[in-house]
Amino acid sequence: MLYTLITGATSGIGKELAYIYAKKGHNLILIARRDKLLQKLKSDLEANFDCLIEYYVCDLNDIEKVTEKINKLNNKYEINCLINNAGIGIFETINDLSIKAINDQININVISPIIITRLLIDNINKNNGAIINICSVLSYLPSTGASIYVATKHALHGFSNTIRLEYPNIHVLTIHPATVKTNFFKDENYLQRQKHVIDPTFVAKKTYLAYQKRKRKLNIPKSFCLINGLYYILPSLVDKINRKYFSNK
Ligand SMILES: NC(=O)c1ccc[n+]([C@@H]2O[C@H](COP(=O)([O-])OP(=O)(O)OC[C@H]3O[C@@H](n4cnc5c(N)ncnc54)[C@H](OP(=O)(O)O)[C@@H]3O)[C@@H](O)[C@H]2O)c1
């Protein structure tokens, strides 16, 4: 029996991914911290779709626990798709960031997905599976007030591209969304100030399509690949645009 493992399944993009993967008949292992939400999600998914749902409460900030839990899962399940989705963003300029805020973002956004991948890679490879890493448009662009978040998403992107080289049988897909309407932003007014906000169901649908088509990278919206290209040709111009429009997290 094959399983898809999704981290950060209790809200936002991860929850929508759980719905779409379950709808398409994938058995799921869901990971997050909120027990009750995971329990409810399991009942909803099993009631509506023909699939098996397992869930595990795990704080991805606790690397020892992550290692312990994933080792157990690795012995118990055949996994053919890993979706490293869980992530946090703490948006302050570097001098205002606490050491804890720096460590938490690095642990949850980078160390955990790397450790999970490391522990499951043989399992996934054996099943000719896929690894989907939820990166960001900030995996290739900088943004003021987001230095550590940007660093973590650049790292996850670089890690993904290297795993693809090392494991040709594994389909490695990176997803790069712009602003998505989820609980990710602690500043309640941030989303209201944005002109373009993407629905998490749209991100999940597009991710599933890219997974089916074995794509390597997906920008949401697609126009961000132009900004990405422009950044490498005219970085000073993009810095100016960036400061003007994207500096208010
Ligand atoms: N929203 C955006 O604009 C946006 C844009 C680009 C990329 N992204 C990326 O998309 C991914 C999903 O974010 P989202 O927007 O869907 O945010 P969200 O609604 O806040 O969901 C985050 C998920 O991660 C889980 N999580 C957070 N800290 C955790 C921890 N310590 N241990 C285990 N699970 C943890 C949360 O579950 P629990 O609280 O239950 O643990 C939740 O299920 C993130 O990697 C984010 O960087 C988001």
PDBQT file of the ligand as one rigid body, heavy atoms in Angstrom, charges set to zero:
ROOT
HETATM    1  N1  LIG A 301       0.887  31.931   2.280  1.00  0.00    +0.000 N 
HETATM    2  C1  LIG A 301       1.760  32.398   1.393  1.00  0.00    +0.000 C 
HETATM    3  O1  LIG A 301       1.656  33.545   0.897  1.00  0.00    +0.000 OA
HETATM    4  C2  LIG A 301       2.893  31.528   0.925  1.00  0.00    +0.000 A 
HETATM    5  C3  LIG A 301       3.603  31.936  -0.227  1.00  0.00    +0.000 A 
HETATM    6  C4  LIG A 301       4.661  31.148  -0.675  1.00  0.00    +0.000 A 
HETATM    7  C5  LIG A 301       5.000  29.996  -0.009  1.00  0.00    +0.000 A 
HETATM    8  N2  LIG A 301       4.305  29.622   1.111  1.00  0.00    +0.000 N 
HETATM    9  C6  LIG A 301       4.722  28.396   1.784  1.00  0.00    +0.000 C 
HETATM   10  O2  LIG A 301       3.631  27.503   1.792  1.00  0.00    +0.000 OA
HETATM   11  C7  LIG A 301       3.768  26.601   2.875  1.00  0.00    +0.000 C 
HETATM   12  C8  LIG A 301       2.430  26.458   3.589  1.00  0.00    +0.000 C 
HETATM   13  O3  LIG A 301       2.097  27.700   4.155  1.00  0.00    +0.000 OA
HETATM   14  P1  LIG A 301       0.594  28.234   4.268  1.00  0.00    +0.000 P 
HETATM   15  O4  LIG A 301       0.536  29.524   3.570  1.00  0.00    +0.000 OA
HETATM   16  O5  LIG A 301      -0.361  27.170   3.904  1.00  0.00    +0.000 OA
HETATM   17  O6  LIG A 301       0.574  28.567   5.839  1.00  0.00    +0.000 OA
HETATM   18  P2  LIG A 301      -0.362  28.098   7.053  1.00  0.00    +0.000 P 
HETATM   19  O7  LIG A 301      -1.805  28.187   6.676  1.00  0.00    +0.000 OA
HETATM   20  O8  LIG A 301       0.130  28.898   8.205  1.00  0.00    +0.000 OA
HETATM   21  O9  LIG A 301       0.003  26.562   7.246  1.00  0.00    +0.000 OA
HETATM   22  C9  LIG A 301       1.232  26.169   7.780  1.00  0.00    +0.000 C 
HETATM   23  C10 LIG A 301       1.172  24.686   8.116  1.00  0.00    +0.000 C 
HETATM   24  O10 LIG A 301       2.457  24.316   8.650  1.00  0.00    +0.000 OA
HETATM   25  C11 LIG A 301       2.274  23.668   9.898  1.00  0.00    +0.000 C 
HETATM   26  N3  LIG A 301       3.366  24.002  10.812  1.00  0.00    +0.000 N 
HETATM   27  C12 LIG A 301       3.815  25.232  11.157  1.00  0.00    +0.000 A 
HETATM   28  N4  LIG A 301       4.763  25.124  12.107  1.00  0.00    +0.000 NA
HETATM   29  C13 LIG A 301       4.912  23.791  12.350  1.00  0.00    +0.000 A 
HETATM   30  C14 LIG A 301       5.727  23.051  13.235  1.00  0.00    +0.000 A 
HETATM   31  N5  LIG A 301       6.569  23.638  14.091  1.00  0.00    +0.000 N 
HETATM   32  N6  LIG A 301       5.608  21.698  13.238  1.00  0.00    +0.000 NA
HETATM   33  C15 LIG A 301       4.727  21.080  12.402  1.00  0.00    +0.000 A 
HETATM   34  N7  LIG A 301       3.945  21.729  11.541  1.00  0.00    +0.000 NA
HETATM   35  C16 LIG A 301       4.030  23.070  11.525  1.00  0.00    +0.000 A 
HETATM   36  C17 LIG A 301       0.953  24.202  10.451  1.00  0.00    +0.000 C 
HETATM   37  O11 LIG A 301       0.342  23.195  11.281  1.00  0.00    +0.000 OA
HETATM   38  P3  LIG A 301       0.226  23.255  12.884  1.00  0.00    +0.000 P 
HETATM   39  O12 LIG A 301       0.083  24.692  13.264  1.00  0.00    +0.000 OA
HETATM   40  O13 LIG A 301      -0.962  22.411  13.191  1.00  0.00    +0.000 OA
HETATM   41  O14 LIG A 301       1.505  22.644  13.354  1.00  0.00    +0.000 OA
HETATM   42  C18 LIG A 301       0.124  24.376   9.177  1.00  0.00    +0.000 C 
HETATM   43  O15 LIG A 301      -0.522  23.169   8.851  1.00  0.00    +0.000 OA
HETATM   44  C19 LIG A 301       4.913  27.147   3.745  1.00  0.00    +0.000 C 
HETATM   45  O16 LIG A 301       6.088  26.410   3.505  1.00  0.00    +0.000 OA
HETATM   46  C20 LIG A 301       5.090  28.573   3.250  1.00  0.00    +0.000 C 
HETATM   47  O17 LIG A 301       6.405  29.013   3.417  1.00  0.00    +0.000 OA
HETATM   48  C21 LIG A 301       3.264  30.355   1.573  1.00  0.00    +0.000 A 
ENDROOT
TORSDOF 0
